[in-house]
Amino acid sequence: MLKDRPVISNSLSLYLLFAVICFSLTGCGKNCIRIGFAQSGHESDWRTLSQDYAEEAFSKEKGFLLSVSDADNYPPYQTEAVREFIASGCDRILIDPLPSEEWGEILAEAEVAGIPVILINRHIKGTDKYAAWYGPDYEAEGRAAGGEAVRLSGPDASIDPGEGSGRAALSGAPVYVIKGTPGSEAGEGRLKGLEETLGEAGIEVAASAAGDFTIDGGKAAAKELTDDMTGNGVLVCMNDNMALGAMSVLRDAGISFGEGGALKIVSFNAQYSGLKAVLDGEIASDIESGPEAVLRAAEDMASGGVENGEHPNEVRVYTRDNVTKDLLEGRR
């Protein structure tokens, strides 16, 4: 796995050469399926787990030969890595895509080379030249979070997330939101689903701030909202990292949260740190948005191919009622 980034532009081609040379370092026979995985970065626990899953799913023992290029959230590194994967003649290319205007041309190059491209987690706008997409249904996750936010607002506002209309209006407790990176598919989709569900319940977001999906970003956003978050309320954080950052700020500000506290927290991702906070009574609800998409893509490849089209994850909601120690240990 390559994580160090070159500091001068002339080193890029050498870095990319090392990214794909992994194909030749280890052999697993002529029938090995060679996979080039263009990872977007490693900025969060979720992304780290996604890469761990990829290395587990595309192992030599399972008939794969995996090469990983980590773009460190810099689109030119990722697009050039994909071009190197095409030039190396790999059998499949897996991309967790960063925004780039080059994708249409690059995916057309892969199509000409006869290499199927599978997208995970994010879509690429403006082109359909990929074999399949596996990933979270962000709007469905947002709707699930909205249902939890309404439920946590008080017994008079409790709703069944499966109902379509006639939902009870909020009777008091405001809802605050720490959003993800502006323009990101996950952040925009979750916010849309959340606001739709809140709107059906007659609720408007009282205040919000962007947190960039990181712990530090969650801290900064929570500091922006500190003066607003007085009294009872619900804080929706768009991922576990931001929730952890926000909780440290709430503690410092003397704002009580969790079981018995004034503020109830709803988070996303359901990774180890988030589920531990659920089990400890600090986070009320955590919406599953795991990176298992890479596992399902690998299973399909191992069984003979990838079915074209969209393959969204199932949405799960975790509370203290259904988080076990075994589940928690499985997310380490």
GUVO-899620 format. One record per residue (C-alpha): x, y, z; residue number from 1. Coordinates in steps of 0.05 Angstrom, whole numbers, plus 5000, padded with zeros to 4 digits. Last residue first. Example, Ala and Ser with C-alpha at 12.3 -4.5 7.8 and 13.67 -1.06 7.14 Angstrom:
% residues 2
xx, yy, zz, palum
5273, 4979, 5143, 2;
5246, 4910, 5156, 1;
END
This chain:
% residues 332
xx, yy, zz, palum
4758, 4944, 5295, 332;
4688, 4937, 5267, 331;
4679, 4864, 5287, 330;
4694, 4882, 5359, 329;
4632, 4926, 5360, 328;
4587, 4873, 5332, 327;
4612, 4824, 5384, 326;
4602, 4876, 5440, 325;
4530, 4884, 5417, 324;
4494, 4943, 5386, 323;
4420, 4929, 5378, 322;
4385, 4965, 5435, 321;
4439, 5018, 5443, 320;
4419, 5043, 5375, 319;
4440, 5023, 5305, 318;
4400, 5039, 5242, 317;
4413, 4998, 5179, 316;
4409, 5018, 5106, 315;
4421, 4962, 5055, 314;
4475, 4980, 5006, 313;
4460, 5002, 4935, 312;
4478, 4960, 4873, 311;
4467, 5001, 4810, 310;
4477, 4971, 4741, 309;
4516, 4916, 4707, 308;
4523, 4849, 4742, 307;
4596, 4836, 4756, 306;
4629, 4771, 4735, 305;
4644, 4698, 4748, 304;
4634, 4684, 4822, 303;
4699, 4717, 4842, 302;
4678, 4782, 4808, 301;
4611, 4782, 4844, 300;
4644, 4769, 4911, 299;
4695, 4824, 4899, 298;
4639, 4875, 4884, 297;
4603, 4853, 4947, 296;
4665, 4863, 4989, 295;
4679, 4932, 4958, 294;
4608, 4953, 4974, 293;
4621, 4935, 5047, 292;
4644, 5006, 5059, 291;
4594, 5016, 5115, 290;
4539, 5068, 5115, 289;
4500, 5044, 5175, 288;
4463, 5101, 5210, 287;
4483, 5112, 5282, 286;
4431, 5130, 5335, 285;
4435, 5157, 5406, 284;
4509, 5173, 5409, 283;
4538, 5181, 5479, 282;
4506, 5120, 5512, 281;
4570, 5080, 5518, 280;
4544, 5029, 5468, 279;
4528, 5085, 5419, 278;
4597, 5116, 5430, 277;
4628, 5047, 5417, 276;
4586, 5044, 5353, 275;
4615, 5110, 5329, 274;
4687, 5092, 5343, 273;
4681, 5023, 5312, 272;
4645, 5046, 5249, 271;
4571, 5058, 5245, 270;
4578, 5105, 5184, 269;
4529, 5161, 5204, 268;
4511, 5200, 5267, 267;
4451, 5221, 5308, 266;
4465, 5257, 5374, 265;
4416, 5275, 5429, 264;
4428, 5340, 5466, 263;
4401, 5355, 5536, 262;
4434, 5295, 5569, 261;
4404, 5235, 5605, 260;
4431, 5188, 5552, 259;
4475, 5228, 5505, 258;
4492, 5301, 5511, 257;
4506, 5354, 5564, 256;
4534, 5421, 5542, 255;
4590, 5443, 5588, 254;
4628, 5478, 5531, 253;
4688, 5432, 5538, 252;
4643, 5371, 5536, 251;
4606, 5398, 5475, 250;
4672, 5411, 5440, 249;
4696, 5339, 5451, 248;
4628, 5314, 5427, 247;
4634, 5353, 5362, 246;
4700, 5321, 5344, 245;
4672, 5251, 5357, 244;
4609, 5268, 5316, 243;
4653, 5294, 5259, 242;
4690, 5228, 5257, 241;
4626, 5188, 5261, 240;
4595, 5218, 5199, 239;
4542, 5268, 5176, 238;
4530, 5294, 5247, 237;
4457, 5305, 5267, 236;
4449, 5343, 5333, 235;
4382, 5337, 5367, 234;
4356, 5386, 5418, 233;
4343, 5404, 5490, 232;
4371, 5468, 5519, 231;
4425, 5509, 5486, 230;
4456, 5489, 5419, 229;
4455, 5557, 5384, 228;
4515, 5588, 5420, 227;
4555, 5524, 5408, 226;
4539, 5520, 5333, 225;
4603, 5551, 5306, 224;
4644, 5512, 5358, 223;
4609, 5448, 5334, 222;
4631, 5463, 5263, 221;
4704, 5472, 5283, 220;
4704, 5408, 5325, 219;
4671, 5368, 5270, 218;
4723, 5393, 5220, 217;
4778, 5371, 5267, 216;
4747, 5302, 5271, 215;
4739, 5299, 5196, 214;
4680, 5293, 5148, 213;
4689, 5365, 5122, 212;
4652, 5396, 5182, 211;
4602, 5444, 5150, 210;
4555, 5483, 5196, 209;
4480, 5480, 5211, 208;
4425, 5516, 5249, 207;
4352, 5506, 5267, 206;
4338, 5454, 5213, 205;
4265, 5459, 5196, 204;
4212, 5411, 5222, 203;
4141, 5401, 5199, 202;
4145, 5325, 5202, 201;
4146, 5319, 5126, 200;
4200, 5372, 5127, 199;
4243, 5331, 5174, 198;
4239, 5272, 5126, 197;
4257, 5314, 5065, 196;
4311, 5351, 5103, 195;
4346, 5286, 5122, 194;
4341, 5256, 5053, 193;
4371, 5318, 5021, 192;
4425, 5324, 5074, 191;
4445, 5252, 5065, 190;
4450, 5260, 4990, 189;
4489, 5326, 4993, 188;
4540, 5300, 5044, 187;
4551, 5233, 5011, 186;
4556, 5261, 4941, 185;
4604, 5316, 4962, 184;
4587, 5387, 4941, 183;
4603, 5418, 5009, 182;
4643, 5370, 5052, 181;
4599, 5341, 5106, 180;
4545, 5375, 5146, 179;
4539, 5385, 5221, 178;
4465, 5392, 5231, 177;
4421, 5420, 5287, 176;
4350, 5399, 5303, 175;
4307, 5438, 5352, 174;
4266, 5406, 5409, 173;
4196, 5434, 5412, 172;
4134, 5396, 5390, 171;
4158, 5372, 5323, 170;
4100, 5357, 5277, 169;
4072, 5286, 5273, 168;
4076, 5250, 5207, 167;
4015, 5246, 5162, 166;
4055, 5221, 5104, 165;
4097, 5163, 5078, 164;
4108, 5119, 5137, 163;
4171, 5075, 5138, 162;
4209, 5120, 5185, 161;
4155, 5107, 5238, 160;
4146, 5172, 5275, 159;
4157, 5201, 5345, 158;
4140, 5274, 5350, 157;
4096, 5271, 5412, 156;
4147, 5225, 5446, 155;
4203, 5276, 5439, 154;
4256, 5302, 5391, 153;
4289, 5234, 5390, 152;
4237, 5204, 5344, 151;
4242, 5264, 5297, 150;
4318, 5257, 5294, 149;
4313, 5182, 5284, 148;
4266, 5190, 5225, 147;
4312, 5243, 5196, 146;
4371, 5196, 5203, 145;
4332, 5143, 5164, 144;
4315, 5194, 5110, 143;
4388, 5214, 5106, 142;
4409, 5141, 5097, 141;
4358, 5133, 5042, 140;
4387, 5195, 5008, 139;
4457, 5167, 5014, 138;
4442, 5099, 4983, 137;
4511, 5071, 4998, 136;
4555, 5037, 4947, 135;
4566, 4991, 4888, 134;
4566, 5019, 4817, 133;
4572, 4978, 4754, 132;
4603, 4970, 4686, 131;
4627, 5041, 4675, 130;
4618, 5085, 4614, 129;
4556, 5121, 4640, 128;
4585, 5191, 4638, 127;
4564, 5261, 4661, 126;
4573, 5253, 4736, 125;
4617, 5199, 4766, 124;
4584, 5163, 4824, 123;
4613, 5154, 4894, 122;
4615, 5093, 4941, 121;
4646, 5044, 4893, 120;
4655, 5048, 4817, 119;
4670, 4987, 4775, 118;
4708, 4995, 4710, 117;
4709, 4938, 4660, 116;
4773, 4935, 4617, 115;
4763, 4925, 4542, 114;
4818, 4973, 4523, 113;
4768, 5016, 4485, 112;
4724, 5017, 4548, 111;
4783, 5036, 4591, 110;
4799, 5094, 4545, 109;
4726, 5117, 4547, 108;
4731, 5115, 4623, 107;
4791, 5162, 4618, 106;
4756, 5211, 4571, 105;
4693, 5216, 4614, 104;
4734, 5218, 4678, 103;
4777, 5278, 4660, 102;
4733, 5332, 4689, 101;
4749, 5307, 4758, 100;
4712, 5297, 4824, 99;
4743, 5242, 4866, 98;
4724, 5171, 4848, 97;
4725, 5108, 4891, 96;
4750, 5069, 4832, 95;
4758, 4994, 4818, 94;
4792, 4974, 4753, 93;
4786, 4903, 4726, 92;
4831, 4857, 4685, 91;
4895, 4897, 4689, 90;
4930, 4914, 4623, 89;
4986, 4957, 4651, 88;
4965, 5015, 4608, 87;
4895, 5015, 4637, 86;
4922, 5013, 4709, 85;
4970, 5070, 4690, 84;
4911, 5111, 4665, 83;
4875, 5097, 4731, 82;
4936, 5121, 4769, 81;
4937, 5185, 4728, 80;
4864, 5199, 4746, 79;
4877, 5186, 4820, 78;
4939, 5229, 4826, 77;
4905, 5286, 4788, 76;
4845, 5282, 4836, 75;
4883, 5296, 4901, 74;
4845, 5265, 4959, 73;
4907, 5227, 4983, 72;
4907, 5191, 4916, 71;
4918, 5122, 4947, 70;
4938, 5073, 4891, 69;
4925, 5000, 4907, 68;
4947, 4939, 4866, 67;
4910, 4874, 4878, 66;
4923, 4805, 4850, 65;
4861, 4762, 4858, 64;
4845, 4688, 4864, 63;
4814, 4686, 4933, 62;
4879, 4665, 4966, 61;
4915, 4721, 4929, 60;
4870, 4771, 4965, 59;
4819, 4817, 4934, 58;
4768, 4816, 4991, 57;
4817, 4826, 5048, 56;
4857, 4881, 5014, 55;
4793, 4915, 4992, 54;
4763, 4909, 5061, 53;
4824, 4942, 5092, 52;
4818, 4998, 5040, 51;
4746, 5011, 5059, 50;
4764, 5007, 5133, 49;
4814, 5064, 5122, 48;
4761, 5104, 5085, 47;
4711, 5096, 5142, 46;
4763, 5114, 5195, 45;
4774, 5180, 5159, 44;
4822, 5219, 5114, 43;
4852, 5159, 5078, 42;
4846, 5179, 5005, 41;
4810, 5168, 4939, 40;
4829, 5095, 4927, 39;
4843, 5075, 4854, 38;
4841, 4999, 4860, 37;
4873, 4961, 4802, 36;
4852, 4889, 4802, 35;
4887, 4831, 4767, 34;
4845, 4768, 4766, 33;
4892, 4709, 4776, 32;
4884, 4653, 4725, 31;
4957, 4654, 4704, 30;
4980, 4639, 4774, 29;
4983, 4676, 4840, 28;
5046, 4717, 4829, 27;
5073, 4773, 4872, 26;
5118, 4829, 4851, 25;
5091, 4836, 4781, 24;
5024, 4868, 4797, 23;
5056, 4911, 4852, 22;
5089, 4949, 4795, 21;
5024, 4988, 4789, 20;
5033, 5038, 4845, 19;
5109, 5038, 4836, 18;
5100, 5065, 4766, 17;
5051, 5115, 4793, 16;
5103, 5143, 4840, 15;
5154, 5147, 4785, 14;
5104, 5184, 4741, 13;
5088, 5233, 4797, 12;
5160, 5248, 4817, 11;
5166, 5304, 4765, 10;
5109, 5341, 4802, 9;
5148, 5351, 4866, 8;
5127, 5330, 4937, 7;
5113, 5258, 4921, 6;
5058, 5228, 4966, 5;
5070, 5174, 5017, 4;
5011, 5126, 5025, 3;
5028, 5067, 4980, 2;
5000, 5000, 5000, 1;
END
